[in-house]
Amino acid sequence: MTSVHKRNEKDTNVSYSSVDIRATLNKALTAESDWSDKDELLDVIYWMRQIIGVIIGLVWGILPMKGVLAIILFFLINAAIVYFYFNSFQKLDEEEYGGILEILKEGLMTSFASFIVTWIILYSALHA
């Protein structure tokens, strides 16, 4: 009987259902949404950054971009998109989320890793 109870407890601890994901995506794509759960917004920023990293990696791989300039451009574009999304599109107070630096750091290194892997693989396949 305890194993059934533990299994049911695990099943109810699932963090996201498809309904939750759709609702979060709808809020993310709607301007000035109500973000009562701060972690939900930070999750949106994290995953948005992953997508940005892969897209910029694809573009830099297709274009023969190389060197430090490409990396600096990645960081500038990535930070600008997140800042615009947070400040202009959602119009949120950054102090509620720990300041602008905390928001800009959210998911930055994993986005950079996604960017680097995508960029290197595509660049090597097309231009090497």
C-alpha positions in Angstrom: 0.0 0.0 0.0 2.9 2.4 0.7 4.3 1.9 -2.8 1.0 2.9 -4.4 0.9 5.9 -2.2 4.5 6.9 -3.2 3.8 6.3 -6.9 0.7 8.6 -6.8 2.7 11.2 -4.9 5.3 11.2 -7.7 2.5 11.5 -10.3 1.1 14.6 -8.7 4.5 16.3 -8.4 4.8 16.7 -12.2 5.7 20.3 -12.6 4.1 21.2 -16.0 1.2 19.8 -17.9 0.4 20.7 -21.5 -2.2 23.1 -20.3 0.4 24.9 -18.1 2.8 25.1 -21.0 0.1 26.6 -23.3 -0.9 29.1 -20.7 2.7 30.1 -20.1 3.4 30.4 -23.8 0.2 32.5 -24.2 1.3 34.8 -21.4 4.8 35.0 -22.9 3.5 36.1 -26.2 1.1 38.6 -24.8 2.3 42.1 -24.0 2.1 43.3 -20.4 1.0 40.0 -19.0 0.4 39.4 -15.3 3.3 37.5 -13.9 2.2 36.6 -10.4 4.7 33.7 -10.3 8.1 35.2 -10.7 9.7 31.8 -11.4 7.4 31.4 -14.4 8.7 34.6 -16.0 12.3 33.6 -15.3 11.6 30.2 -17.0 10.2 32.0 -20.0 13.4 34.1 -20.2 15.6 31.0 -19.8 13.9 29.1 -22.6 13.7 32.3 -24.8 17.5 32.6 -24.4 18.1 29.0 -25.4 16.1 29.6 -28.6 18.0 32.8 -29.3 21.3 31.0 -28.7 20.5 28.3 -31.3 19.2 30.8 -33.8 22.2 33.1 -33.6 24.4 30.0 -33.8 22.7 28.9 -37.0 23.0 32.4 -38.5 26.7 32.7 -37.5 27.4 29.2 -38.8 25.7 29.9 -42.2 27.5 33.3 -42.5 31.2 32.7 -42.2 31.4 34.6 -38.8 34.6 34.0 -36.8 36.4 35.2 -33.8 35.8 37.5 -30.8 33.6 39.8 -32.8 31.0 37.1 -33.4 31.0 36.2 -29.6 30.7 39.8 -28.6 27.8 40.3 -31.1 26.1 37.2 -29.6 26.2 38.7 -26.1 25.0 42.1 -27.3 22.1 40.8 -29.3 21.1 38.3 -26.6 21.1 40.9 -23.9 19.3 43.5 -26.0 16.5 41.0 -26.9 16.0 40.0 -23.3 16.1 43.6 -22.1 13.6 44.7 -24.7 11.3 41.8 -23.9 11.4 42.5 -20.2 11.4 46.3 -20.2 9.4 47.3 -23.3 7.2 44.3 -24.2 6.2 43.1 -20.7 6.8 46.5 -19.0 7.9 45.0 -15.6 9.7 46.5 -12.7 13.2 44.8 -12.7 13.6 45.5 -9.0 10.9 42.9 -8.3 13.1 40.3 -9.9 16.4 41.2 -8.2 17.5 44.0 -10.6 18.3 44.1 -14.3 21.6 42.2 -13.9 19.8 39.2 -12.3 17.4 39.1 -15.3 20.2 39.5 -17.8 22.1 36.7 -16.2 19.2 34.3 -16.2 20.1 31.4 -18.6 23.0 33.4 -20.2 25.7 30.7 -19.9 23.5 27.8 -21.1 22.4 30.0 -24.0 26.1 30.7 -24.8 26.8 27.0 -24.7 23.9 26.3 -27.1 25.2 29.1 -29.4 28.8 27.8 -29.4 27.8 24.2 -30.1 25.4 25.2 -32.9 27.8 27.7 -34.4 30.8 25.3 -34.4 29.0 22.4 -35.9 27.3 24.4 -38.7 30.4 26.4 -39.4 32.6 23.3 -39.6 30.1 21.5 -41.8 29.7 24.4 -44.3 33.0 26.2 -44.3 35.7 23.8 -43.3 
